[in-house]
Amino acid sequence: MPLYGEVFVSELIKMPVLDPAGDELGRVKDFMVIKGDPLPRVSALLLDKKKLFRLDWKNVGIFNKRIISANISATQVEQYEPSDDDLLVTRDIFDKQIVDANGAKVVRVNDVKIEGLNDHACLIAVDVGLRGILRRIGIERRSEDLYALFGKTLPLNLIRWGYIQPLEPRLTTISLTVPRQMISALHPSDIADIISKVPKEQGIALFKGLDPNVAAEALHELEANVKRAIIESLDKDHATDVVERMPPDEAADLMSDLESDKAKELLESIEKEEAQDIQELLAHEEDTAGGLMTNQFIAYPPGFTVLEAMEQLRIDSPEVENVYYIYVAKDEKLLGVASLRDIILPSPNVHLSEIMETKLKTVSPETDQQAVAELISKYNLLAVPVVDADNNLLGIVTVDDIVDILLPPSSRKKRRSV
């Protein structure tokens, strides 16, 4: 029965494998891995002796970092023909990028740790730290001694197998993937950052596995060329589902990044009301309040009581990305504004007209974005309403949009009509 200890793959590469008589069968070249329960396991050792030979795990006698032996002779070992259908540790896992779902980042596999489980050698973790690199070039021990001279410890950076998300298509053949919920639980900005750091095909594959709501939030954070590649890779229904879950202003940004034909196809496939909202936003120039605003906001008539406003707010707020204020309007004309604090404190029977602020700070759709930013900053606003010449409420620019101006994402491009 094989014997174990703490074993890393890099420590075993080029180790001689002995037969029952003590003769060398070959030196370890790689490890073949298959799906296991609960972890992937080694199914065979590939041995190099001028040619490649396969030593099945059932024929391994002793297995540790000091000695590896077989219980069969050289005549019983089969020659191995390389195949892309096989999963090999050094060929297919070493140096590959993976998503550390626990740390919300992309890392590179420097080594793989193996432990014994139920008479099998199972892959339990990957080393993504400096130790893995030093171990592979054979200077881990000397580096430990050097660190010790300075009173420090060489860190071990392992990620257990259950916390990584492989990105290479070949790795999907075994149980390496974490549940979709684990990736979807990350912040959309972290997901976008991960997608941006991997090859396009891998980023697309990761995006397709996201929960649609999370996908909609993450898409806006990506660069224009990545957005285009992702949307073009999705079938029409999937792309429509994602776009319909985006706030209108973010959907408008997306449309401006797509080719005209693709943008028109999506606009025709989403719900008519949502398409109209997006089209309205696309009509405004970049660097203006109209180009920044969203036409999702909360507005109620002045005759609403506080109680009626609160009850309606519970219904309406899930459909609005940010609720900072309740705007008071009649026949679409802006009359006043009330903060959430203004709504909570008064008697439930007080009307909005009695508590609303009428000395309003507003901007027009043509107002320069820098002027909008200065207004929000000067008066410590969380949002500013955008009105036309007749004082019709068209939308709002939120403080979040102003942050985008101060720290502009590369994904913000000049809008064009579709």
N, C-alpha and C positions, 0 to 999 in steps of 0.2 A: 504494500500500500504506500502511495507517495507520502513523503514527509514535507512539511511546510515550515515557514517562518515568515518574516516580512520580506517579500520578494518584489522587486521591480523588474520589469521586462528588460530594461537596459543592462541590468546586472547579469542577465542570462544569455544575452546575445554573444555568440562565438564560444560559448562554453562547450566543451566536449561532452558527448553523450556516449556512455559506455554500455556494452552488451554484457550478458551474464558472465562472460569469461574475462571481462576487463578490457576488451579491445574497443577501439573507438569506432562508433557507427557513423559519426559525422559531428559537425558543430552546429549549434543552434543558429538558424537563420531568421526564423520568424515563428509566430504562433497563429494557428487557425482558430477562429472564434465562431461559435454558433449561439443561437438563442438558448437561454437557460431560465430556470425559474428558481429564485427571483432575479438572478443576475446572469449576464452572458458568461459563457464558460469556454475554456480551451478544449477544443476537440482533437487537436493534433499539434505536434511539433514539426516544423519543417527543418530538415537537417541538410547542411551543405557538405558534400564530399565530392568535389568536382561536378557532380550533378545534385539536383535537389531530391530529397527523399522525404516521405511522410511517415512519421511515427505516431500512430493513433494513441490517444490518451489512455485507453485501456491497456496498452502495452508499456506504459511508463512504470518503472519500479520505484525509484527514489527521485524526489523532485525538491530541491532547495537551491540556495545560491552557492552552495559548496560542491554539490554533486548532483548530476542527473544521470540516471541509469535506466536501461530498458530491460524487459524480461524476455526479449526475443533476440535472435541473432541477425546478422547483416543480411542473410539470404531471405529473411522473412519481412524485411522492410520494403515497402513499395516505393517506386520512383514517383515523384510528384510533377505533374504538368501544371504550370501556372494558369490560373483562371480568374477572370474578373468577377465571377460569381461568388468566389470565396471572400471572406472577410479576414484580413491579416492585420495583426496589431501594428507592426512597424511600417508596413506599406500603406495601410489605410487609416490608421488612427494617429500615429506619431505626426506631429507638426500640423495637424488639422485644426481649424478653428471650430470652437464650440461656444454655445451660449451658456454662460454661468447664470442660470435663472435666479439663483439666490443672491448673486452679487450684481445682477443687472448689467453685465458687460460681456464683451467678446474676449475670449482668451485662447491661447494656443496650447495644445497638448505636448508636453515635453517628455513625459514618461507615463507608464501605466502600472498600477499596483495590482498584484495578484495575491489572493489568499485562498486557502482550502476551505471548501464548504461541501459537506456530504460527499466526500471522495472525489470532488471535482476541483479544478483550479479555476476560480472565478475572478473576473475583472471587477474589482470593487471601487476603484477610484482612479482619477487621473491627476498627475502632478503638473500644475501649470505655473510653477514657480521657478526660482533660480536654482534650487536644489536639483530639479529634474534635468536642467541643462548641464550643470556641473557633473552630475552622475553619469550622463551620457558620454561626456568627454573624459571621464575617469579621474576627476580631481575633486570629488565631493569630500572625501576624508581630509585632504590637505586644506581645502577651503574651510572646513569646520575648525581645524586647528588654528587657521589664520584669524577667523572670527573670534575664537576663544582668547587670543592674545589681547584683543581689545575689549574683552569682557562682554562679548555679544554672542548670540546664538544664531546660527544660520537657519532662517525660517523654513518651515515645511508647508507648502501651499497645495493641499490636496482638495479636490472636489469629488465627493462621493458620487457614484454613478447615477444615483437617482436625482441629482441636482444639475445635470447637464443636458443641454439640448444640442444634439449633433446637427450639422448643417450639410455635410457631404451626403449626396443621395445614396451612396453605397451603404452608409451606416443605418439606413432605415430598415435594413433587412433583419436587424436584431432589436431587442427591447432596450434601446438607448433613449428613446424619447420620453420626455416628462409630459405630464398631462397638459393639455392646452390651457387649462385654468392657471397653471403656474406662470406661463409666459404672459397670458392675458392679465394677470394680477399686477404686472409691472406698470409703472407710470408710462403713458404713451410716449413721452419724450425719451425715456430709456429704451423703449422698443424701437423707436425711430433711429436712435443712435446706434443700436445694434444692427439694424437693417442696413444702415449707411456704411458700416465698417466691414461688411462681408461682400463677396462677389454677388453680382446682380441676381443670378439664378437662385442662389441660396437665400438672398433677402426676399425674393418673390415667394419662394417655398415657405419661408417663415411667416410672411404676411398672410398667405392663404390659410394658414392654420389658426389665425387669430379669431377670437370672438368678434362678430361683425361690429358691435358697438365700440370695442377697443380699436379695431381696424380703422374705423371712421375717425377716431381721435388721433391715432398715430399717423395717418396719411398726411394730415396737414403739416406735420413737423418735418416732412421729408423734402429733399431738394426736388426741383421741378423735373429733372430727367429721371429720377427714381420714381416719382409719382407716375409719370407717363408710362414707364416700363411696367409698373405694377398694374395700372388700370388696363393697359393693353393686353396684359396676360390673363386678366379675369374674363370669364364669360359675361355676357350682357346682364344676366340676372344678378350675378354676384356683384358686379360693379355698381349696378343700380341700387342694390341693397345697401352697399357701403355709402354711396353718395347721399341717399335719402336719410341716413342717420347723421350726416354732418350738418352743423349750423349753416345757414344760408351764406354767410360771409366767407366761411372756409370752403364751402362748395364752389362759390364764385371764384375764389383763388385757384382752386383745382381746375375749373373749366378754362381759366385763362392760361393754364400751363399745358393744356392738351391741344392736339391738332384740332382744327375747326370741325372736321367731319366727325371725329370721336366725341367732341363736346356736344355737337348737335344730336348725335345718336343718344347720348345719355340724357340730355334735356328732354328729348321726346319720350324717353322710357320711364322717367320718374313722374310722380304725381303732378298734375297740372298746377296746383297751387304752389307747390315747392319750386317747380320750374320757373314760375312767374316771379317768385321772390328772388331767385338767383339771377334771372334776366335783368331785373330792376337794378341789382347791385352791379352787374357787369356794365351797365350803361355809364357808370361814373368813372372819372379818370383816377389814375393812381396818384398818390400823394395828396389826396383831398379827403375831407370828412366823408363824402359819399363813397370814396374808395375804401375807407376804413370801417365804415359803419356796418352793423348788422340790423336787419329789419325784424329781428325777434326781440320783442320787449313786452312788458306788461302795461296795459293802459285800460283804465276803467272810467266810466262817466262820473261827473261830479255828484250826482244824486245817490251814488252807492254809499251805504253806511260802512263803517269799519268792519262790522260783522260780515256783511255781504262781500266786501273786498277780500277778507281773510279766507272765507269759504271758497271764493272763486280762485284765489291765488293757489290754494291747495290743488285745484284741478289743472290750472294753467302752467304752474312753475316747472313741472317735469319736462315740458316741451320747449323751455327756454334755457339757453346755456347758462346765462348769468342773470340773476335777479338782484339788482342793487337798489332800485327805486320802483315805485309805482307811479306811473304817469297818469295824470288826469286829463282827459280829452273829451270833446264833444264834437260829433261829426268830423272826426279825425283832426280837429284843431286842438293844439296843445294849450291847456289852461293853467296847469300847475304840476307840481311834483310832490310826492310824499316819500320819505325814507321808511324803511321797515320799522325803525324805532318810532316814527310818527304814527304808524299804524297800530303798534302794540300798546302804546300807553293810554290813548283816550278811551272813553266809554264806547262800547260796541255800537251804540245807536247814533254816534256822531257821524255826520256825512263827510265825505272826502273834501268837499268844497270848503268845509270849515277848518280843516287842518292842513290843506295843501299850501306849499310855498309858491307864490305867484311871481316873485322877482327872479325870473329864470335866466340862467346862462345857457344860451343856445348857439348853434353854428349853422351855417347853410351848407348844402352839399358841396359847394365850390370852395369852402374854406380850406386854406392850406393846412396840411397835417401838422406842421410845426406850430402853427397858431392854435390848433386844437390841443396839442400837447401842453403848450404854455397855459391855456385856459384851465385845463384839468389840474395842472400842477399848482397854479396860482390860487385856485379856490378849493383845493383838496377834494375834488370830485371823484367819484367812482365811475361815473359815466356822464356824458353830456348829450342832450338830445339834438338831433339834426332835423331842421324844419325848412320848408320851402318858403317862397315869398309870401304865401297866404297863411303862414304859420301852421301848415299841416305837418303833423309828426311823421317823418319818413323812416327814422331809425335812430340808433344810438351808437356812439363811439365809447367803448369801455376803456378803463385804465389798462386792461390786458393788451388792448390794441396799441396803446401808447408805449407800453414796454417793448412791443415788437418794433416800434420806430426807433427807440433808444438803443435797443440791441437787435437789429434787424436780422431775421433768419434769411438764409440764402434762398428759401423757398418762396419769398414774397417777390413776385414778378409783376411787370406792368400788365394791367388787365386790357383785354380787347373785347369788342363785341362779338358774340357768337351768332 
